[in-house]
Amino acid sequence: MTTAKPLALGCVADDYTGASDLANTLTKAGLRTVQTIGVPAPDLPLPETDAVVVALKSRSIPAPEAVARSREAEAWLRQRGAAHVMFKVCSTFDSTDAGNIGPVADALREAAGEAIALVTPAFPETGRSVYQGNLFVGALPLDESPLKDHPLNPMRDANLVRVLARQSASAVGLIDMATVAKGPEAVAARLDALAAGGKGAAIADAIFDRDLETLGRAIVGRRVSVGASGLGLGLARALAADGRGTRDAAGAAVGEPVGGYAACLAGSCSQATLGQVAAAEALMPVLHLDAGRLLAEPEAVIAEALTFARERIAAGPVLIASSAEPEAVRALQSRHGSEAAGHAVEAALSAIAEGLVASGVRRLVIAGGETSGAAVDRLGLRAFLVGPEIAAGVPVLRSAGRPEPMLLALKSGNFGGPDFFARALDMMG
């Protein structure tokens, strides 16, 4: 890595699309940001930057593995001069009583030599707020929202003090809204008081962006924190106000135009992605994969999809989708098992992504968090510069450390409006 100055901020993210969301937030707030896929190799060439987000796939793996990977990422960031490291988690605090938020937070706090870490998943821009330690999704407490039935990490308790205490080795306190409203000094004093009382973590209330800014100013001089992209926003604004940012950070990241063909992949079955695929039908050729057949004869389906694309991409973008209505997905999962079905679809779409790039695609849009992660791994992409925002939480990414650059957009299923694919391709040039 060839940074001429120490990193203003280091971040460890527990999944790829969440890392992109955070990197996008930091860039908009004025920090030149690089997102890496996994802990970078020592010889990976990266440009000068203000912040690095190390993207891991550690949200739902066994806690000891998540801790080991996160510690490795934290050590790499410290070696690059990051005085503050933020552990980025989902804004719905996805984590079972076995982890992984608590164990990783404990480990990073210990590595940083801090007595206490501030924790908040609040991100008002996406409807996530915390009040009296309870997480709300819009107007609903977390345990009354649809996210209570998350397939991997069902969230049945909205009180994050209780949630974190059940999976952490340390006691957990609360920094309530009355304290946050008094400003950064009051938050810092409350943190110190909780630490003196034996607490190792403190859930912080936040309802508005100004609350996040207060939290960011309170902790920017400390060494570790835990939160969603909203906390990253507060930290980035505090750093930018201190002169540790870059003017037009997003514009600087995209650089020269990237040629080659363009294509889209959709692996998410969310209603938002289904609507986006339907809207794309009027703009580009769309191939709908038969997921059942894909599981039965994947090689044949992959070959047919690549033939479909190669016959058309010279004339313009194409979209290949495995997305299906919820009833069809449930039927497939009941026959094959949800985990096996999901892995099979991700593997097939990542193989298609590899074939598309081999055929000259250099602008690639991918819908679906797991699909995005599988494709990025298959393509061997290790780092991105973060450019302008396509939709909330979804930036244009330019590959770094690769001889021939690519532009990508990696989005979680529910992100973006109906015209997402067209908008992404338009912004990629």
N, C-alpha and C positions, 0 to 999 in steps of 0.2 A: 504494500500500500504506500502511496506517495503523497500523503497529506502533508502540506507545508506547516500546518498549525494543529494543535490538539483539537480533538472533536469537542464541540460545544455540548453535544448530547449523544449518549449511546442508548440503544433500545434493544431489548430482547423480546420478540413477539412469539406467541405460542401457535400461530398458524400463518399461512402465506397471505391470504386475502386480508386478514386483520393487519398484517404487516404493511400491505399496500395502503390500506385505509389510514394507518398512522403516518406512513411516509408522506402520503398526500396531504394530511393535516399539517405536518411540519413544514412542508414546502410552501403551502399557502400562507403560513404564518411567517415566512421569510428565512427559513433555513434551507440551504442546499442540502438535499438528502439523497443518500444512496441506500437502496434496499438490497441486502445480500440474501441468497438462498443457502441457509446453513452457515456455519462458521467458515469464513473464507480461508482459503489456503494462503500461506504466508506470501507467496509470489503472485497473487492475483492483483493485476494492475487496476487501481481505482483512482479516480480523479480527486482533486482537492474538494473537500466537502465540509459542511458544518455538522451534519448528523449522519449516523449510520443506524439503520434498523436491520438487525439480524433476524431473519425469518426462520423459525423452526416449525416442525410439525409435532408439537409436544403436548397439545391440549388433552388428548385422550389416551395417551400411551401410559404404561405403568409409571407411577410417581418417581421411583428411583432413576429411571431412564430420563424422565423430564428434568429432574434436578441435575443430572450429570451433563446433559446437553446445554442447559441454561447456564450452568457454572462455566462451561467451556466458552460460551458466547460472551458472558460477562468478563471473563479474563481477557479475551481478545480485544474487547472494547476498551478495557482499562489500559491495555498495552498501547492503544492508539490515543491515549490521553483523555478519555472520557472521565470527567470528574463525577458526573451524575449518570447513573444507569436506571432506566425505567423498564420494568417488566410489563409488557403490554398484554392485557387479557381482553376477553370479549366483553362488550358493554352489557351483556346479559349474564356475566359472571359464570359462564358455563364451567362447572366443576362439581364433581361428586364429593361426598364426605371423605373419600379416600384421596382426593386431590384432583387437579394438580396445582391449583393456585396457592394453597397454603404451604405445601412442602417447598415449592420453588421460591415463594416469597421469603420463607424462613432462611433458605440457603443463600439467596442473594443478599439478604440483610446481614447475615453472618459474614459473608465474604467481604462486604463493604465496611464492616466494623461499626455498623450503626446499631443503636439500641432499639430503634423503632422505625417503621416504614409507614408512610401515609398511603392509604388504599382508597381508590374510588373508581367505579366503572361509569360514572356519570358522563353523558355526552348529549346535552340538550338538543343539538342539531339533529340527532337521530331519535329523539323522543325518550332518551334514557335519563332519568333523574334520581337522585338519592335524597331522601328526607327522613330524619330521625333514624338513619341507618337502614331504611327500607328502600329497595330498588323498585322503581316504577317503569313500566313500559307504556309510554303514553300516560293515560289516566289510570291504568290498571297496575296493581301490585304484581310483581313478577310471578308469584304463585297463582295468580288468577288469569294471567295472559296465556296465549297459545304456547309460549315457550316453556310452560310447565311440563309439556309432553315432549320435549326435545328427545330424539331417538337415542342419543349417546349420553347426554348429561341432563336428565330431567331436573328442572328447578322447582322444588315444591316448598321453598321457604323464601320469602322476600326480605327477611331481616338478615342483612349481610354480616352483622356482628356475630350472630349465631352461626351462620353458614361458614364463615372463615374460622371461627373458634373450633368448629368440629373437625377441621382438617389441618389446623396449625398446631405446632408444638408450643406456641406462645399464646398468652392471653391477648384479647382484642378489645380495644376501647372505641369510643365514638367522638368525633369532632362534629358537633351539631351545627345547624344553620345559624343559631344565635351567635356562635363563636366565629363562623366564617364571615358573617356580616360585619364583624368588628374589624376585619382586615388581616393582612399577612402576619403582623406581629402577634395578634391574638391566637392565630392558628399555630404559629411556631411555639408560643408559650404553652398551649394546650398539648402539643406533641411532647414537649419536654416534661410536662407534668404527668402525662400518661406513661412515659418511659420510666420516670422516677417511681411510679406506682407498679412497675413490673409488666407493663403492656409491651408487646413486641410489634403490634400493628394497630392502626387506627383507621376505621372507616370514616371517610369525610363526606358530609352532605354537600350537594351541589345541585342547583336547579337551573341557573342561568350561566351563560358564558362568563359573566363577570365573577361568578363564584370560582370557576376554573382558573381564571387569571389570578384571583387571590391565592388559591392553593399553589399555583405555579410559583408565584413570588415568595411564598412561605418556604418552599422546599428546594428551590433551584440551587441553593448553596449546600444542600445535603447530598448524600451520595447515592441514595436509592429510593425508588417509589414504585407503586404498583397501580395500574389503572388502564382504562380504555383510551381511545384516541383523544377524548376530551381532556384528560390530564396532560397528554402530549401537547395539546393546544395551549394550555396554561403555561407549561414549561417553555414552549417555543416563544410565546409572546414575552415572557420574562427575559429570555435570552436576547431576543431581538431588541427589546427596550434597552438592554445593556450594551448594545452595539455589536453583538455576536451573531449577526445574521447577514444575509446577502440580498441586495436589491434585485427584484425580478428573478427569484430563485427558480420558479417554474420554467420561465422562458429560457434560462441559461441551460436547463437540463436537456431539452429536446435536441438542440443542435441542428446539424444539417439534415435535410430531408432524406428519407430512406426509400430506396426504390424497391423493385420486386413486386410480387403479387400480394393480394390480400385475401384473407379467409377468416371465417368465424366458426367456432365450435360451441355447442350448448349441451351441457351435461346436467344442469339443474332442472328439477321438476317443480320449482316454485311457480306460483301463479304469475309472478312478475316476469319470469323468464319465458313462460309459455306465451304470454302476451307479446313479448318482444320478438319471439320467433314468428308468431303469426303476423306481426307488423312487417317483418323482414320479407315475407313472401312476395310482397308487391315490389320489392326493390332488387332482389337477387335470387338466383336459383337456390332452393332449399332442399336438402335431402333429409328425410326423416328415417332414422334407423329403427329397425324392428328389434327392440331390446331382447325379446325372447329368442329370436334367431341369433342375435349377437352372442348370447350366452351359449347357444348350441353349437354354432360354427363361427367363432370370432374371426378366424383368418379370412374366410370368404367375405364376410361383411366388411372388414377393413379394406380388403382389396377392391371391392365394389365401390366403397366410399371414395377411395383415392382415384379410381378411374373416373368417377363422377366429377371430382374436383379438377383433375388434370385436363379433362375435356372442355372445361369452362373458365378456368381462372385467367387465361390470357385475355378474355373479354371483360372481366370484372370480378368482384368478390363473390364467393359462394359461402353458404352456411350449411353445416352438417350438425344435426341435432339428434340426441338420444332422448331428449325431454319427452315426457309422457304425462297424461293426466293421472291424478292421485290414485284412481281406482285401478288403472293398469299397473302402476308401480306396486301397489299393495298385493295384487295378484301375483306379480313376478316374485316379490319378496317371499310370499307364502310358499311358492314352489321351490325356490332355490335358497332361501335364507337371505335376510336383508344385507348382511355383511358380504356374503359371496357375490350377490347380485351387484352391489355397489362397486366392489373391487373389479369385477369383470368389465363393467361399463367404463370405469376410469381407465383401466388398462387399454381397452380398445380405443378410446378417444385419445389417449396419449400416444398410441401407436399411429393414429391418423395424423395427429399434430406433427409427429416426426416425419411422416411421409410427405406432408404438405411443405414443410421447410426444405426437405430434400428436393422438392419440385420447384423451389424458387419463391415460396411465400416468405415475406419479410415483415408483413404487418398482420398480426394475429390477435383476434379478439376471442376470449374464452369466458363463458358464463358458467359459474358453479365453482365453489371453493375447493372441493375435493378434486374436481376435474382440472382446475387450474394448477393445483399442487402436483398432480400426477404428470401433467404435460410439461411443466417447468422442469421437473426432475428428469423426465425422459429426454428432454432437449439439452440437458446439461447446462442450463442457464444458471449462472452463479451470482450475478449482481445486476441491478438496474439503477439508472438515474431516474428520478421522479419528476415528471413534467406536469403540464396543466391538467385540471380536473375535467373529466368527461361528465360525470355525475357524482353526486355526493358520495365520497368514499372511494371513488374509482378514478385514478389518474392514468394518463398516458405514461408508459414505462419505456425507457430506452435501454437496451442491453448494454452492459459494461463488461470489459474484460473479454470481449469476443471479437475475433478479427473482422467479421462482417456484421454490422449492427442490425438489430431488429427493433421494431416498435410493437409493444403489446398492451392489451388491456385485460386485466384479470379481475373478475367481479364475483362477489357473492351472489347467490341466486336472487335474492329479493331486492338488490340494488338496481337503480336506474329506471328511467321512464320507458314508455312504449317504444320510443324511437332510439333506444340505446345503441343498437348495432350500427345504424346509419350514422348516428352522431359520433360514435367512436371512430369509425372508418374515415369520416370527414375530417376529424381532428388529427388523424394520422397522416393526412395528405394523400 
